[in-house]
Amino acid sequence: MLDFVPSVFFKVLTVAVAVAVVGVAISIRVYGSITVRDTVGTLICIPLAAYLVHLWIVYARDRYPDE
């Protein structure tokens, strides 16, 4: 059973937010603006993606503890 590890999740969430901010900045630079739909989708996807990566890291840490 994989546990929720807050320290890992918040580190991954920080990186996910940084990537999203860069992506939004590039989108605004290229297209001039973004829609509300893009903003809402980004806000929904950031924590979901961060949680999935968090599970991947915790799973790898539990499965391969010596590496």
C-alpha positions in Angstrom: 0.0 0.0 0.0 1.4 3.4 -1.0 1.1 6.2 1.5 0.7 9.9 0.9 4.0 11.6 1.7 3.3 15.3 2.1 7.0 16.4 1.8 7.3 14.6 -1.6 3.9 15.9 -2.8 4.6 19.5 -2.0 8.1 19.4 -3.7 6.5 17.9 -6.8 3.6 20.4 -6.6 6.1 23.3 -6.5 7.8 22.0 -9.7 4.4 21.4 -11.4 3.3 24.9 -10.6 6.6 26.3 -12.0 6.2 24.3 -15.2 2.6 25.5 -15.5 3.6 29.2 -15.0 6.3 28.8 -17.7 3.8 27.2 -20.0 1.2 29.9 -19.5 3.8 32.6 -20.0 4.8 31.0 -23.3 1.2 30.7 -24.3 0.5 34.3 -23.6 3.7 35.3 -25.4 2.8 33.3 -28.5 -1.0 33.8 -28.6 -1.4 37.1 -26.8 -3.8 35.7 -24.1 -5.3 32.5 -22.7 -8.9 31.6 -22.1 -10.7 31.0 -18.9 -11.1 27.4 -20.0 -7.3 27.1 -20.2 -6.9 28.6 -16.8 -9.4 26.3 -15.2 -8.0 23.2 -16.9 -4.5 24.1 -15.7 -5.7 24.6 -12.2 -7.4 21.2 -12.2 -4.5 19.4 -13.8 -1.6 20.7 -11.7 -2.5 18.9 -8.5 -3.6 15.8 -10.3 -0.4 15.5 -12.2 1.6 16.3 -9.1 -0.2 13.6 -7.2 0.5 11.0 -9.9 4.2 11.9 -10.0 4.3 11.8 -6.2 2.9 8.2 -6.3 5.4 7.3 -8.9 8.3 8.6 -6.8 7.0 6.9 -3.6 6.4 3.6 -5.5 9.9 3.7 -6.9 11.4 4.5 -3.5 9.5 1.6 -1.9 10.2 -0.9 -4.6 13.9 -0.1 -5.1 15.1 1.1 -1.7 18.8 0.4 -2.3 19.2 2.4 -5.5 
